[in-house]
Protein backbone atom coordinates (compact mmCIF):
# COMPACT_ATOMS: atom_id res chain seq x y z
CA UNK A 1 0.00 0.00 0.00
CA UNK A 2 1.61 3.31 -1.07
CA UNK A 3 -0.08 5.46 1.60
CA UNK A 4 0.46 4.91 5.32
CA UNK A 5 -1.25 6.91 8.03
CA UNK A 6 1.75 6.54 10.35
CA UNK A 7 5.43 7.04 9.63
CA UNK A 8 6.68 3.65 8.43
CA UNK A 9 9.28 1.96 10.60
CA UNK A 10 12.80 1.28 9.34
CA UNK A 11 11.98 -2.42 9.38
CA UNK A 12 8.84 -2.01 7.28
CA UNK A 13 10.71 0.18 4.77
CA UNK A 14 13.48 -2.40 4.52
CA UNK A 15 10.89 -5.10 3.81
CA UNK A 16 9.15 -2.93 1.19
CA UNK A 17 12.54 -2.20 -0.37
CA UNK A 18 13.36 -5.91 -0.52
CA UNK A 19 9.97 -6.63 -2.11
CA UNK A 20 10.39 -3.81 -4.66
CA UNK A 21 13.89 -4.98 -5.59
CA UNK A 22 12.43 -8.13 -7.10
CA UNK A 23 9.83 -6.30 -9.22
CA UNK A 24 9.88 -5.04 -12.80
CA UNK A 25 8.97 -1.49 -13.88
CA UNK A 26 5.28 -0.96 -14.59
CA UNK A 27 5.46 0.59 -18.08
CA UNK A 28 6.81 -0.44 -21.49
CA UNK A 29 8.46 2.79 -22.65
CA UNK A 30 11.65 2.46 -20.57
CA UNK A 31 14.11 5.24 -21.37
CA UNK A 32 11.58 7.38 -23.25
CA UNK A 33 12.44 10.50 -21.20
CA UNK A 34 15.54 10.71 -23.45
CA UNK A 35 13.33 11.30 -26.48
CA UNK A 36 12.19 14.68 -27.77
CA UNK A 37 8.64 13.33 -28.02
CA UNK A 38 7.28 11.61 -24.94
CA UNK A 39 4.95 8.60 -25.32
CA UNK A 40 1.24 9.06 -25.96
CA UNK A 41 -1.30 8.11 -23.31
CA UNK A 42 0.49 9.85 -20.43
CA UNK A 43 0.60 13.30 -18.88
CA UNK A 44 3.85 15.01 -19.88
CA UNK A 45 5.94 17.33 -17.74
CA UNK A 46 9.04 19.38 -18.63
CA UNK A 47 10.44 21.84 -16.12
CA UNK A 48 13.81 23.51 -15.66
CA UNK A 49 15.64 26.09 -13.61
CA UNK A 50 18.85 27.98 -14.41
CA UNK A 51 21.69 27.15 -12.01
CA UNK A 52 24.38 29.55 -13.24
CA UNK A 53 27.24 29.42 -15.72
CA UNK A 54 30.37 27.40 -16.16
CA UNK A 55 32.07 24.31 -14.82
CA UNK A 56 31.54 25.05 -11.11
CA UNK A 57 27.76 25.40 -11.48
CA UNK A 58 27.70 22.19 -13.53
CA UNK A 59 29.81 20.30 -10.98
CA UNK A 60 27.64 21.51 -8.08
CA UNK A 61 24.46 20.58 -9.93
CA UNK A 62 25.81 17.09 -10.64
CA UNK A 63 26.83 16.76 -6.98
CA UNK A 64 23.30 17.75 -5.96
CA UNK A 65 21.92 14.85 -8.01
CA UNK A 66 24.50 12.42 -6.58
CA UNK A 67 23.33 13.48 -3.11
CA UNK A 68 19.64 13.16 -4.09
CA UNK A 69 19.01 16.84 -3.27
CA UNK A 70 15.83 17.04 -5.40
CA UNK A 71 14.15 14.36 -3.30
CA UNK A 72 15.67 15.42 0.02
CA UNK A 73 14.73 19.04 -0.72
CA UNK A 74 11.14 17.87 -1.23
CA UNK A 75 11.13 16.31 2.23
CA UNK A 76 11.58 12.68 1.15
CA UNK A 77 13.31 10.02 3.18
CA UNK A 78 15.25 7.58 1.00
CA UNK A 79 15.68 3.84 1.39
CA UNK A 80 18.57 3.15 1.13
CA UNK A 81 19.70 6.50 2.57
CA UNK A 82 22.02 7.33 -0.37
CA UNK A 83 21.14 5.10 -3.35
CA UNK A 84 23.86 4.50 -5.94
CA UNK A 85 23.28 6.26 -9.23
CA UNK A 86 23.51 3.10 -11.30
CA UNK A 87 21.13 1.53 -13.77
CA UNK A 88 19.15 -1.11 -11.90
CA UNK A 89 19.28 0.55 -8.47
CA UNK A 90 15.99 0.35 -6.57
CA UNK A 91 14.97 3.23 -4.31
CA UNK A 92 12.01 3.93 -2.05
CA UNK A 93 11.14 7.56 -1.43
CA UNK A 94 8.86 8.21 1.51
CA UNK A 95 7.09 11.56 1.32
CA UNK A 96 5.20 13.17 4.21
CA UNK A 97 1.68 14.17 3.21
CA UNK A 98 -1.16 15.96 4.98
CA UNK A 99 -2.75 12.64 5.90
CA UNK A 100 0.14 10.25 6.27
CA UNK A 101 3.09 9.14 4.21
CA UNK A 102 3.41 8.09 0.57
CA UNK A 103 5.90 5.31 -0.13
CA UNK A 104 7.05 5.46 -3.72
CA UNK A 105 9.12 2.58 -5.20
CA UNK A 106 11.25 3.28 -8.29
CA UNK A 107 14.18 1.84 -10.23
CA UNK A 108 16.94 3.76 -11.99
CA UNK A 109 16.56 2.90 -15.69
CA UNK A 110 19.49 4.90 -17.10
CA UNK A 111 22.29 7.23 -16.06
CA UNK A 112 23.85 10.01 -18.16
CA UNK A 113 27.40 11.18 -17.43
CA UNK A 114 29.30 13.26 -19.97
CA UNK A 115 30.89 16.71 -20.13
CA UNK A 116 27.59 18.47 -20.88
CA UNK A 117 24.97 16.35 -19.13
CA UNK A 118 24.72 14.48 -15.84
CA UNK A 119 21.69 12.76 -14.41
CA UNK A 120 19.43 9.78 -14.29
CA UNK A 121 15.89 8.58 -14.82
CA UNK A 122 13.85 6.29 -12.67
CA UNK A 123 10.77 4.33 -13.49
CA UNK A 124 7.81 3.27 -11.40
CA UNK A 125 7.55 -0.12 -9.72
CA UNK A 126 4.42 -1.95 -8.49
CA UNK A 127 2.86 -0.05 -5.57
CA UNK A 128 3.75 3.39 -6.99
CA UNK A 129 0.60 5.54 -7.29
CA UNK A 130 1.62 6.49 -10.84
CA UNK A 131 2.96 4.60 -13.85
CA UNK A 132 5.79 6.16 -15.87
CA UNK A 133 9.26 7.64 -15.76
CA UNK A 134 10.96 10.78 -14.44
CA UNK A 135 14.39 12.07 -15.47
CA UNK A 136 16.62 14.52 -13.59
CA UNK A 137 19.49 16.13 -15.53
CA UNK A 138 21.94 18.95 -15.07
CA UNK A 139 22.98 20.29 -18.48
CA UNK A 140 25.58 22.78 -19.69
CA UNK A 141 25.02 24.34 -23.10
CA UNK A 142 27.69 25.55 -25.55
CA UNK A 143 27.60 29.03 -24.01
CA UNK A 144 28.15 27.65 -20.51
CA UNK A 145 24.60 28.12 -19.18
CA UNK A 146 23.80 25.39 -16.66
CA UNK A 147 20.24 24.23 -16.06
CA UNK A 148 18.55 21.55 -14.01
CA UNK A 149 15.82 19.86 -16.02
CA UNK A 150 13.06 17.43 -15.08
CA UNK A 151 11.25 15.47 -17.80
CA UNK A 152 8.48 13.03 -16.92
CA UNK A 153 5.56 11.08 -18.27
CA UNK A 154 2.98 9.49 -16.00
CA UNK A 155 -0.56 8.22 -15.65
CA UNK A 156 -2.48 6.89 -12.66
CA UNK A 157 -1.61 3.35 -11.62
CA UNK A 158 -4.04 2.97 -8.74
CA UNK A 159 -7.77 3.56 -8.34
CA UNK A 160 -7.03 6.22 -5.72
CA UNK A 161 -4.88 8.27 -8.13
CA UNK A 162 -7.39 7.80 -10.97
CA UNK A 163 -10.26 9.06 -8.82
CA UNK A 164 -8.18 11.89 -7.38
CA UNK A 165 -6.34 12.85 -10.59
CA UNK A 166 -6.60 16.64 -10.10
CA UNK A 167 -5.21 16.30 -6.56
CA UNK A 168 -2.49 13.92 -7.76
CA UNK A 169 -1.43 16.36 -10.51
CA UNK A 170 -1.28 19.25 -8.02
CA UNK A 171 0.82 17.08 -5.71
CA UNK A 172 3.16 16.24 -8.61
CA UNK A 173 3.50 19.94 -9.50
CA UNK A 174 4.27 20.89 -5.88
CA UNK A 175 6.85 18.10 -5.61
CA UNK A 176 8.47 19.14 -8.90
CA UNK A 177 8.82 22.74 -7.66
CA UNK A 178 10.49 21.39 -4.51
CA UNK A 179 12.84 19.24 -6.63
CA UNK A 180 13.88 22.27 -8.68
CA UNK A 181 14.38 24.41 -5.58
CA UNK A 182 16.38 21.68 -3.83
CA UNK A 183 19.01 21.64 -6.58
CA UNK A 184 18.99 25.42 -7.13
CA UNK A 185 19.47 26.05 -3.40
CA UNK A 186 22.30 23.52 -3.23
CA UNK A 187 24.14 25.16 -6.13
CA UNK A 188 23.49 28.69 -4.82
CA UNK A 189 24.90 27.75 -1.41
CA UNK A 190 28.07 26.36 -2.98
CA UNK A 191 27.17 22.78 -2.11
CA UNK A 192 26.24 23.38 1.50
CA UNK A 193 22.95 21.81 2.49
CA UNK A 194 20.37 24.41 3.44
N, C-alpha and C positions, 0 to 999 in steps of 0.2 A: 504494500500500500504506500503510495508516494506522499501522503499527508499524514502526519502524526500530530495529535493534540499536545503531547508532551515532548520535550527535548529527548531525542533518542539517546540511549546509552552508548558508550563506546563499544560494548559487546554487541549490541544489536546492529550498529553500523558496520562492525567488522563482519558479522554474519551476512548482512545485505551486500557488502562489498564482495565477499566470497561467492555468493549466489550470482551476482551480476557478472563476475569475472568469467563465468562459464556460459554466458549468453551471447547471442549474435545481435548486431544492430537491427533496428526495427524498420528499416527502409532500404530500398534497392539502389538508390542513386548515390552511392558512397563516393565521396570526393567531388561532388557536383558544385560545392562552393568555390572551386577553382575556376569554374566556367563563367563566361560573361553572361550567359543566359541561364538562370536558375530553372529547375524542373517545374513543369506545370502541375497544378493540383495542390499547391502549397501556398501559404502566405510567404512573401519575400521581404527581407529586411536588409538594408545596406546603410550603415552609419559610420561616420569617421570623425576624428578630431585631430587638429594639427598639434604636434608635439614640439615643434621647433625646427632648427636647421642643423645639418651636419652630422658628423660621425658620433659625437657625444650624445646627441638627442636620440639617434638610432640605437646606440649601445644601451642607453638607459631604458628605452622602450622595450628592447629585446629582453633586458634583465627583468623588467616588470612582468613580462609574459612568463619567463622562467620561474618567477616567484609567485605566479598565479594572482597577481595584483588585480586583474579585472574581477575575479570571483571574490577574493578577500575584501576588496573595496566595496563589493555589493553585500557584504555581511555573511558570506557563505563560510561554512566550515567544511574542509576537505578531508576525505578519506581515500587514500592515505594523506597525511598532512602536507606533503610536498610531492605530488605525483611526478614521475619522470615524463619529460616531453619526448615520448617515443611512440611510434605507431604501435597500436595494440594495447597501450596502457589503459586500464579501467580506472575511473574516478567517480566517487560519489560526492556531490555537492549538496550540503544541507543548508537550506535557506530559512531563516526565521520569517514567519508570516503573521498577519494579524491574529489568525486563529490556529496557531500551531507551527509546524515545521514541514517544509517540502523536501523530500529526499529524491534527488535527481541523479540517476545512473547514466553515465556516458562512457564512450570509448574513443580514444584518440585514433582517428582514421588516416591522418597524414600530418607530416611536419615539413615546414619550409625553412631552409636555412642557407641563404646566400648573401652576397654583399648588399643587396637592395631590398631584401624581404626576409623577415623572420616571423614565424608563427606556427599555428597548428589549427586543426579542425577536429571537433569531436562530434560523434553521432550518438543518437539516443539508443538506449537499451530498454528491454522490457521493464515496465514499472514507471518509466518516465511519462509525465503527463502529456508530452508532445511527441511527435514523430518527425525526425528530420536531422539537420546538421547545422552547426554553427562554427564559423571560422574566425580566428583572432590573428590579425597580422599587423606588424609594424613595417612600414614601407618608406624607403627613401627614394625620391625621384631624381632625375638627372640634374636638377638645379639644387639639390640638397634638402628640399623640404621633406620633413619626416611627419608621417601621419600614422595614427592607429585606426585600423579599419575592422569593422565587424560585418560579416556577411552571413546570412542565415536563411534557411527555408524550413518551414514547419507547418504541421497541421495537428489537430487534436488526436491523441491516441486513446484517451479514456472518455467514458461517458461524461464524467464531471467536467472535463475541459471542453467537450463539445457543447454541453448545455450552458456552460459559463464562458463561451468564447469571447465576448467583449471584455469580461473581467480578465481572462487569461491574456488577451492581447495587451491590455493596459499594464498588467504585471510584467509581461515581456518587455514593454517599452521602458518601464521604470528600471528594470534590471539592466537593460542595455545602457541607459544613461549612467547608471552606477558603474558599469564596466568601463565606459569611456572615461569617466571622472577618475576612477581608480588608477588607470595608467597615466593620464594627464597629470594628476597630482604627484605620482611617483617621479615622473620625469622632471616636473617643475621643482620638486624638492631636492633634486640631485641624487635620487635613489634612496632617500631616507623615508621610511614609512611614516605616513601622517596619522 
